[in-house]
Amino acid sequence: MAGHRKERIEELIKRIIGDMLLTEIKDPRIGFTTVYRVEVSRDLSVADVFVSVIGDAAQKKKTIAGLNSASGFIRSKVGDHVKLRQTPEIKFHLDDSIEKGNDMVNLLAKLEYESNRTRAEKKEEEESKEKGS
């Protein structure tokens, strides 16, 4: 039962912060950001918010700094929507798992291309040997 409550709170915080990024937070340091997941501690005192940021390393660093600077404002808005005794402290973290997954897909596609090319070359060699015999 407690796990289900925790999951609902995490999902609610994720939705609230995602909506705030679209409508209320106007910090120019914050680039195109998506809330990927939220993990709330067992005692509900800390919410680790994992975000994905589109841009280079400098833009990602600026975005995390902007989000952490706005964490007090975000925490107060979360407290308005989530009725808990104590609103969790909000900590933002960069989540690059989407980029890593994309890199893995590209690597697999490259390996498949090279494998198909090698098969085609071997097939051509075999055909040329058969014609030459």
OpenMM code with the backbone's topology and positions (N, CA, C; nanometers):
from openmm import Vec3, app, unit

residues = "MET ALA GLY HIS ARG LYS GLU ARG ILE GLU GLU LEU ILE LYS ARG ILE ILE GLY ASP MET LEU LEU THR GLU ILE LYS ASP PRO ARG ILE GLY PHE THR THR VAL TYR ARG VAL GLU VAL SER ARG ASP LEU SER VAL ALA ASP VAL PHE VAL SER VAL ILE GLY ASP ALA ALA GLN LYS LYS LYS THR ILE ALA GLY LEU ASN SER ALA SER GLY PHE ILE ARG SER LYS VAL GLY ASP HIS VAL LYS LEU ARG GLN THR PRO GLU ILE LYS PHE HIS LEU ASP ASP SER ILE GLU LYS GLY ASN ASP MET VAL ASN LEU LEU ALA LYS LEU GLU TYR GLU SER ASN ARG THR ARG ALA GLU LYS LYS GLU GLU GLU GLU SER LYS GLU LYS GLY SER".split()
positions = [
    Vec3(0.0826, -0.1197, 0.0000),
    Vec3(0.0000, 0.0000, 0.0000),
    Vec3(0.0868, 0.1258, 0.0000),
    Vec3(0.1900, 0.1272, 0.0843),
    Vec3(0.2763, 0.2453, 0.0930),
    Vec3(0.3502, 0.2688, -0.0373),
    Vec3(0.3898, 0.1603, -0.1061),
    Vec3(0.4594, 0.1732, -0.2333),
    Vec3(0.3716, 0.2362, -0.3390),
    Vec3(0.2438, 0.1990, -0.3372),
    Vec3(0.1497, 0.2550, -0.4342),
    Vec3(0.1310, 0.4054, -0.4099),
    Vec3(0.1231, 0.4445, -0.2853),
    Vec3(0.1089, 0.5868, -0.2506),
    Vec3(0.2316, 0.6646, -0.2967),
    Vec3(0.3474, 0.6087, -0.2723),
    Vec3(0.4732, 0.6723, -0.3128),
    Vec3(0.4761, 0.6908, -0.4647),
    Vec3(0.4351, 0.5891, -0.5387),
    Vec3(0.4326, 0.5983, -0.6852),
    Vec3(0.3363, 0.7067, -0.7320),
    Vec3(0.2209, 0.7163, -0.6678),
    Vec3(0.1238, 0.8200, -0.7053),
    Vec3(0.1806, 0.9588, -0.6781),
    Vec3(0.2478, 0.9749, -0.5658),
    Vec3(0.3084, 1.1045, -0.5325),
    Vec3(0.4173, 1.1390, -0.6342),
    Vec3(0.5002, 1.0417, -0.6691),
    Vec3(0.6061, 1.0650, -0.7684),
    Vec3(0.5461, 1.1084, -0.9019),
    Vec3(0.4421, 1.0399, -0.9453),
    Vec3(0.3788, 1.0728, -1.0722),
    Vec3(0.3144, 1.2112, -1.0684),
    Vec3(0.2528, 1.2456, -0.9564),
    Vec3(0.1903, 1.3765, -0.9411),
    Vec3(0.2957, 1.4873, -0.9434),
    Vec3(0.4049, 1.4683, -0.8727),
    Vec3(0.5126, 1.5680, -0.8723),
    Vec3(0.5705, 1.5829, -1.0127),
    Vec3(0.5893, 1.4728, -1.0817),
    Vec3(0.6408, 1.4755, -1.2188),
    Vec3(0.5494, 1.5600, -1.3083),
    Vec3(0.4191, 1.5388, -1.2978),
    Vec3(0.3233, 1.6119, -1.3813),
    Vec3(0.3229, 1.7609, -1.3457),
    Vec3(0.3255, 1.7909, -1.2166),
    Vec3(0.3226, 1.9313, -1.1726),
    Vec3(0.4461, 2.0053, -1.2226),
    Vec3(0.5631, 1.9464, -1.2048),
    Vec3(0.6870, 2.0136, -1.2479),
    Vec3(0.6911, 2.0252, -1.3997),
    Vec3(0.6474, 1.9219, -1.4701),
    Vec3(0.6422, 1.9289, -1.6164),
    Vec3(0.5534, 2.0429, -1.6642),
    Vec3(0.4374, 2.0572, -1.6025),
    Vec3(0.3468, 2.1674, -1.6377),
    Vec3(0.4099, 2.3029, -1.6052),
    Vec3(0.4794, 2.3108, -1.4913),
    Vec3(0.5438, 2.4365, -1.4524),
    Vec3(0.6522, 2.4760, -1.5523),
    Vec3(0.7254, 2.3773, -1.6031),
    Vec3(0.8305, 2.4073, -1.7008),
    Vec3(0.7709, 2.4682, -1.8276),
    Vec3(0.6512, 2.4268, -1.8606),
    Vec3(0.5857, 2.4800, -1.9810),
    Vec3(0.5248, 2.6174, -1.9590),
    Vec3(0.4708, 2.6424, -1.8399),
    Vec3(0.3890, 2.7631, -1.8218),
    Vec3(0.4441, 2.8673, -1.7254),
    Vec3(0.5121, 2.8276, -1.6206),
    Vec3(0.5437, 2.9230, -1.5143),
    Vec3(0.6904, 2.9597, -1.4996),
    Vec3(0.7792, 2.8712, -1.5329),
    Vec3(0.9223, 2.8977, -1.5107),
    Vec3(0.9786, 2.9653, -1.6349),
    Vec3(1.0281, 3.0859, -1.6158),
    Vec3(1.0752, 3.1670, -1.7289),
    Vec3(1.2249, 3.1966, -1.7226),
    Vec3(1.2995, 3.1199, -1.6475),
    Vec3(1.4442, 3.1410, -1.6349),
    Vec3(1.5097, 3.1160, -1.7713),
    Vec3(1.5843, 3.2139, -1.8246),
    Vec3(1.6455, 3.1968, -1.9571),
    Vec3(1.7539, 3.0879, -1.9609),
    Vec3(1.8054, 3.0490, -1.8452),
    Vec3(1.9062, 2.9430, -1.8420),
    Vec3(1.8462, 2.8063, -1.8734),
    Vec3(1.7161, 2.7928, -1.8492),
    Vec3(1.6512, 2.6631, -1.8659),
    Vec3(1.6132, 2.6436, -2.0120),
    Vec3(1.6758, 2.5436, -2.0734),
    Vec3(1.6485, 2.5134, -2.2135),
    Vec3(1.5327, 2.4169, -2.2267),
    Vec3(1.5284, 2.3474, -2.3403),
    Vec3(1.4220, 2.2505, -2.3653),
    Vec3(1.4436, 2.1311, -2.2738),
    Vec3(1.3557, 2.1178, -2.1759),
    Vec3(1.3729, 2.0202, -2.0689),
    Vec3(1.2490, 1.9324, -2.0555),
    Vec3(1.2719, 1.8046, -2.0336),
    Vec3(1.1634, 1.7103, -2.0096),
    Vec3(1.1884, 1.6411, -1.8767),
    Vec3(1.0840, 1.6331, -1.7951),
    Vec3(1.0954, 1.5596, -1.6689),
    Vec3(1.0830, 1.4118, -1.7032),
    Vec3(1.1902, 1.3390, -1.6771),
    Vec3(1.1957, 1.1976, -1.7145),
    Vec3(1.1368, 1.1084, -1.6066),
    Vec3(1.1761, 1.1336, -1.4822),
    Vec3(1.1185, 1.0569, -1.3715),
    Vec3(1.1444, 1.1308, -1.2401),
    Vec3(1.0682, 1.0919, -1.1384),
    Vec3(1.0826, 1.1480, -1.0040),
    Vec3(1.0924, 1.0310, -0.9079),
    Vec3(1.1882, 1.0393, -0.8174),
    Vec3(1.2024, 0.9383, -0.7124),
    Vec3(1.1936, 1.0098, -0.5775),
    Vec3(1.0960, 0.9707, -0.4991),
    Vec3(1.0756, 1.0304, -0.3676),
    Vec3(1.1343, 0.9365, -0.2634),
    Vec3(1.2030, 0.9938, -0.1647),
    Vec3(1.2610, 0.9120, -0.0583),
    Vec3(1.1499, 0.8451, 0.0220),
    Vec3(1.1867, 0.7438, 0.0962),
    Vec3(1.0886, 0.6674, 0.1738),
    Vec3(1.0080, 0.7539, 0.2700),
    Vec3(1.0769, 0.8491, 0.3329),
    Vec3(1.0081, 0.9352, 0.4290),
    Vec3(0.9445, 1.0580, 0.3629),
    Vec3(0.9478, 1.0627, 0.2296),
    Vec3(0.8879, 1.1699, 0.1492),
    Vec3(0.9501, 1.3068, 0.1760),
    Vec3(1.0741, 1.3102, 0.2232),
    Vec3(1.1380, 1.4382, 0.2537),
    Vec3(1.2170, 1.4946, 0.1353),
    Vec3(1.2548, 1.4091, 0.0413),
    Vec3(1.3341, 1.4535, -0.0737),
    Vec3(1.2755, 1.3933, -0.2006),
    Vec3(1.2642, 1.4777, -0.3030),
    Vec3(1.2211, 1.4313, -0.4347),
    Vec3(1.3348, 1.4561, -0.5319),
    Vec3(1.3933, 1.3486, -0.5839),
    Vec3(1.4969, 1.3599, -0.6857),
    Vec3(1.4270, 1.3617, -0.8211),
    Vec3(1.4445, 1.4731, -0.8938),
    Vec3(1.3786, 1.4913, -1.0224),
    Vec3(1.4839, 1.4758, -1.1312),
    Vec3(1.4634, 1.3774, -1.2176),
    Vec3(1.5571, 1.3491, -1.3258),
    Vec3(1.5023, 1.4090, -1.4538),
    Vec3(1.5824, 1.4953, -1.5160),
    Vec3(1.5388, 1.5658, -1.6366),
    Vec3(1.6315, 1.5347, -1.7528),
    Vec3(1.5729, 1.5417, -1.8703),
    Vec3(1.6485, 1.5274, -1.9935),
    Vec3(1.6511, 1.6648, -2.0597),
    Vec3(1.7687, 1.7069, -2.1049),
    Vec3(1.7855, 1.8396, -2.1635),
    Vec3(1.8426, 1.8240, -2.3032),
    Vec3(1.7818, 1.8931, -2.3990),
    Vec3(1.8353, 1.8924, -2.5347),
    Vec3(1.9342, 2.0076, -2.5457),
    Vec3(2.0552, 1.9759, -2.5914),
    Vec3(2.1576, 2.0780, -2.6077),
    Vec3(2.2948, 2.0216, -2.5760),
    Vec3(2.3936, 2.1087, -2.5842),
    Vec3(2.5303, 2.0657, -2.5557),
    Vec3(2.5541, 2.0628, -2.4043),
    Vec3(2.6739, 2.0245, -2.3662),
    Vec3(2.7061, 2.0096, -2.2241),
    Vec3(2.6894, 2.1404, -2.1465),
    Vec3(2.7271, 2.2521, -2.2092),
    Vec3(2.7135, 2.3816, -2.1416),
    Vec3(2.5667, 2.4155, -2.1174),
    Vec3(2.4819, 2.3880, -2.2164),
    Vec3(2.3389, 2.4157, -2.2012),
    Vec3(2.2777, 2.3280, -2.0919),
    Vec3(2.3217, 2.2028, -2.0863),
    Vec3(2.2705, 2.1111, -1.9839),
    Vec3(2.3090, 2.1598, -1.8453),
    Vec3(2.4340, 2.2044, -1.8323),
    Vec3(2.4824, 2.2535, -1.7029),
    Vec3(2.4054, 2.3786, -1.6604),
    Vec3(2.3806, 2.4695, -1.7552),
    Vec3(2.3051, 2.5910, -1.7253),
    Vec3(2.1618, 2.5582, -1.6848),
    Vec3(2.1032, 2.4622, -1.7543),
    Vec3(1.9652, 2.4242, -1.7243),
    Vec3(1.9531, 2.3676, -1.5838),
    Vec3(2.0444, 2.2771, -1.5467),
    Vec3(2.0403, 2.2199, -1.4116),
    Vec3(2.0598, 2.3298, -1.3074),
    Vec3(2.1513, 2.4239, -1.3341),
    Vec3(2.1726, 2.5357, -1.2409),
    Vec3(2.0463, 2.6198, -1.2284),
    Vec3(1.9803, 2.6476, -1.3398),
    Vec3(1.8563, 2.7249, -1.3373),
    Vec3(1.7461, 2.6536, -1.2618),
    Vec3(1.7340, 2.5228, -1.2843),
    Vec3(1.6314, 2.4455, -1.2141),
    Vec3(1.6584, 2.4407, -1.0641),
    Vec3(1.7841, 2.4192, -1.0266),
    Vec3(1.8172, 2.4153, -0.8841),
    Vec3(1.7960, 2.5509, -0.8189),
    Vec3(1.8189, 2.6582, -0.8941),
    Vec3(1.7957, 2.7917, -0.8403),
    Vec3(1.6461, 2.8185, -0.8216),
    Vec3(1.5629, 2.7570, -0.9048),
    Vec3(1.4173, 2.7748, -0.8939),
    Vec3(1.3522, 2.6692, -0.8054),
    Vec3(1.4321, 2.5837, -0.7426),
    Vec3(1.3754, 2.4710, -0.6672),
    Vec3(1.2870, 2.5157, -0.5514),
    Vec3(1.3173, 2.6286, -0.4873),
    Vec3(1.2318, 2.6787, -0.3789),
    Vec3(1.0936, 2.7162, -0.4292),
    Vec3(1.0892, 2.7873, -0.5413),
    Vec3(0.9618, 2.8252, -0.6036),
    Vec3(0.8848, 2.7004, -0.6460),
    Vec3(0.9572, 2.6063, -0.7087),
    Vec3(0.8940, 2.4819, -0.7546),
    Vec3(0.8395, 2.4038, -0.6348),
    Vec3(0.9179, 2.3999, -0.5275),
    Vec3(0.8753, 2.3278, -0.4068),
    Vec3(0.7469, 2.3881, -0.3502),
    Vec3(0.7385, 2.5201, -0.3491),
    Vec3(0.6170, 2.5836, -0.2946),
    Vec3(0.4954, 2.5522, -0.3812),
    Vec3(0.5133, 2.5504, -0.5130),
    Vec3(0.4020, 2.5163, -0.6021),
    Vec3(0.3625, 2.3692, -0.5870),
    Vec3(0.4608, 2.2829, -0.5719),
    Vec3(0.4312, 2.1410, -0.5493),
    Vec3(0.3541, 2.1270, -0.4187),
    Vec3(0.3943, 2.2005, -0.3158),
    Vec3(0.3248, 2.1971, -0.1869),
    Vec3(0.1803, 2.2428, -0.1970),
    Vec3(0.1512, 2.3363, -0.2896),
    Vec3(0.0135, 2.3812, -0.3099),
    Vec3(-0.0738, 2.2703, -0.3688),
    Vec3(-0.0136, 2.1834, -0.4484),
    Vec3(-0.0906, 2.0801, -0.5188),
    Vec3(-0.0885, 1.9437, -0.4502),
    Vec3(0.0205, 1.9127, -0.3810),
    Vec3(0.0341, 1.7826, -0.3163),
    Vec3(0.0165, 1.8037, -0.1665),
    Vec3(-0.0874, 1.7457, -0.1127),
    Vec3(-0.1190, 1.7665, 0.0289),
    Vec3(-0.0439, 1.6645, 0.1151),
    Vec3(0.0716, 1.7089, 0.1647),
    Vec3(0.1539, 1.6277, 0.2545),
    Vec3(0.1861, 1.7128, 0.3770),
    Vec3(0.2229, 1.6471, 0.4859),
    Vec3(0.2639, 1.7224, 0.6052),
    Vec3(0.3821, 1.8121, 0.5744),
    Vec3(0.4776, 1.7562, 0.5015),
    Vec3(0.5978, 1.8312, 0.4661),
    Vec3(0.6209, 1.8136, 0.3168),
    Vec3(0.6375, 1.9241, 0.2471),
    Vec3(0.6654, 1.9175, 0.1040),
    Vec3(0.8090, 1.8721, 0.0844),
    Vec3(0.8311, 1.7747, -0.0033),
    Vec3(0.9681, 1.7253, -0.0223),
    Vec3(1.0619, 1.8319, -0.0791),
    Vec3(1.1860, 1.8240, -0.0382),
    Vec3(1.2908, 1.9084, -0.0954),
    Vec3(1.3131, 1.8594, -0.2393),
    Vec3(1.3208, 1.9527, -0.3333),
    Vec3(1.3337, 1.9173, -0.4746),
    Vec3(1.4809, 1.9274, -0.5152),
    Vec3(1.5338, 1.8186, -0.5702),
    Vec3(1.6715, 1.8170, -0.6209),
    Vec3(1.6678, 1.7704, -0.7659),
    Vec3(1.7306, 1.8481, -0.8524),
    Vec3(1.7301, 1.8160, -0.9957),
    Vec3(1.8596, 1.7459, -1.0351),
    Vec3(1.8441, 1.6474, -1.1228),
    Vec3(1.9579, 1.5704, -1.1733),
    Vec3(1.9419, 1.5525, -1.3240),
    Vec3(2.0538, 1.5557, -1.3923),
    Vec3(2.0527, 1.5330, -1.5371),
    Vec3(2.0424, 1.3835, -1.5632),
    Vec3(1.9498, 1.3454, -1.6483),
    Vec3(1.9324, 1.2050, -1.6858),
    Vec3(1.9666, 1.1922, -1.8335),
    Vec3(2.0777, 1.1283, -1.8614),
    Vec3(2.1199, 1.1141, -2.0010),
    Vec3(2.0923, 0.9746, -2.0561),
    Vec3(2.0007, 0.9022, -1.9931),
    Vec3(1.9725, 0.7658, -2.0381),
    Vec3(1.9102, 0.7652, -2.1777),
    Vec3(1.8343, 0.8676, -2.2127),
    Vec3(1.7757, 0.8741, -2.3466),
    Vec3(1.8867, 0.8871, -2.4504),
    Vec3(1.9841, 0.9733, -2.4231),
    Vec3(2.0965, 0.9893, -2.5158),
    Vec3(2.1777, 0.8607, -2.5257),
    Vec3(2.2005, 0.7952, -2.4119),
    Vec3(2.2756, 0.6698, -2.4136),
    Vec3(2.2001, 0.5641, -2.4930),
    Vec3(2.0696, 0.5593, -2.4769),
    Vec3(1.9883, 0.4653, -2.5538),
    Vec3(1.9952, 0.4948, -2.7023),
    Vec3(1.9914, 0.6223, -2.7374),
    Vec3(2.0016, 0.6624, -2.8782),
    Vec3(2.1377, 0.6244, -2.9345),
    Vec3(2.2433, 0.6456, -2.8567),
    Vec3(2.3776, 0.6060, -2.9001),
    Vec3(2.3854, 0.4554, -2.9209),
    Vec3(2.3200, 0.3787, -2.8338),
    Vec3(2.3199, 0.2325, -2.8459),
    Vec3(2.2470, 0.1895, -2.9733),
    Vec3(2.1341, 0.2526, -3.0020),
    Vec3(2.0594, 0.2205, -3.1244),
    Vec3(2.1444, 0.2510, -3.2471),
    Vec3(2.2129, 0.3650, -3.2456),
    Vec3(2.2996, 0.4001, -3.3586),
    Vec3(2.4140, 0.3008, -3.3743),
    Vec3(2.4715, 0.2579, -3.2633),
    Vec3(2.5796, 0.1597, -3.2676),
    Vec3(2.5309, 0.0271, -3.3247),
    Vec3(2.4142, -0.0175, -3.2813),
    Vec3(2.3576, -0.1424, -3.3332),
    Vec3(2.3277, -0.1317, -3.4828),
    Vec3(2.2771, -0.0170, -3.5260),
    Vec3(2.2502, 0.0030, -3.6686),
    Vec3(2.3802, -0.0010, -3.7486),
    Vec3(2.4853, 0.0589, -3.6953),
    Vec3(2.6154, 0.0580, -3.7631),
    Vec3(2.6694, -0.0847, -3.7730),
    Vec3(2.6589, -0.1607, -3.6635),
    Vec3(2.7047, -0.2994, -3.6646),
    Vec3(2.6260, -0.3834, -3.7650),
    Vec3(2.4954, -0.3619, -3.7718),
    Vec3(2.4124, -0.4363, -3.8671),
    Vec3(2.4523, -0.4017, -4.0108),
    Vec3(2.4775, -0.2736, -4.0362),
    Vec3(2.5193, -0.2305, -4.1693),
    Vec3(2.6512, -0.2969, -4.2083),
    Vec3(2.7478, -0.2939, -4.1162),
    Vec3(2.8786, -0.3544, -4.1446),
    Vec3(2.8671, -0.5054, -4.1632),
    Vec3(2.7831, -0.5701, -4.0856),
    Vec3(2.7626, -0.7140, -4.0980),
    Vec3(2.7009, -0.7481, -4.2339),
    Vec3(2.6017, -0.6721, -4.2748),
    Vec3(2.5385, -0.6954, -4.4054),
    Vec3(2.6367, -0.6711, -4.5191),
    Vec3(2.7200, -0.5689, -4.5039),
    Vec3(2.8195, -0.5379, -4.6073),
    Vec3(2.9211, -0.6516, -4.6184),
    Vec3(2.9651, -0.7047, -4.5036),
    Vec3(3.0612, -0.8152, -4.5026),
    Vec3(3.0006, -0.9393, -4.5672),
    Vec3(2.8749, -0.9684, -4.5367),
    Vec3(2.8073, -1.0834, -4.5986),
    Vec3(2.7991, -1.0671, -4.7497),
    Vec3(2.7663, -0.9459, -4.7940),
    Vec3(2.7546, -0.9206, -4.9379),
    Vec3(2.8898, -0.9382, -5.0066),
    Vec3(2.9966, -0.8913, -4.9415),
    Vec3(3.1305, -0.9062, -5.0005),
    Vec3(3.1699, -1.0537, -5.0096),
    Vec3(3.1401, -1.1321, -4.9064),
    Vec3(3.1715, -1.2752, -4.9092),
    Vec3(3.0921, -1.3462, -5.0176),
    Vec3(2.9673, -1.3075, -5.0317),
    Vec3(2.8826, -1.3687, -5.1339),
    Vec3(2.9378, -1.3391, -5.2732),
    Vec3(2.9816, -1.2143, -5.2954),
    Vec3(3.0395, -1.1770, -5.4246),
    Vec3(3.1669, -1.2568, -5.4518),
    Vec3(3.2504, -1.2744, -5.3484),
    Vec3(3.3732, -1.3530, -5.3649),
    Vec3(3.3415, -1.4970, -5.4033),
    Vec3(3.2445, -1.5576, -5.3347),
    Vec3(3.2064, -1.6950, -5.3641),
    Vec3(3.1527, -1.7080, -5.5068),
    Vec3(3.0719, -1.6121, -5.5490),
    Vec3(3.0164, -1.6149, -5.6846),
    Vec3(3.1263, -1.6000, -5.7904),
    Vec3(3.2226, -1.5126, -5.7611),
    Vec3(3.3312, -1.4935, -5.8582),
    Vec3(3.4203, -1.6180, -5.8642),
    Vec3(3.4394, -1.6891, -5.7514),
    Vec3(3.5169, -1.8132, -5.7520),
    Vec3(3.4461, -1.9211, -5.8330),
    Vec3(3.3117, -1.9285, -5.8177),
    Vec3(3.2350, -2.0286, -5.8908),
    Vec3(3.2405, -2.0017, -6.0403),
    Vec3(3.2363, -1.8760, -6.0817),
    Vec3(3.2435, -1.8408, -6.2239),
    Vec3(3.3829, -1.8668, -6.2795),
    Vec3(3.4836, -1.8472, -6.1958),
    Vec3(3.6225, -1.8654, -6.2381),
    Vec3(3.6614, -2.0124, -6.2496),
    Vec3(3.5902, -2.1014, -6.1876),
    Vec3(3.6260, -2.2438, -6.1879),
    Vec3(3.5891, -2.3135, -6.3124),
] * unit.nanometer
topology = app.Topology()
chain = topology.addChain("A")
for resn in residues:
    res = topology.addResidue(resn, chain)
    for name in ("N", "CA", "C"):
        topology.addAtom(name, app.Element.getBySymbol(name[0]), res)
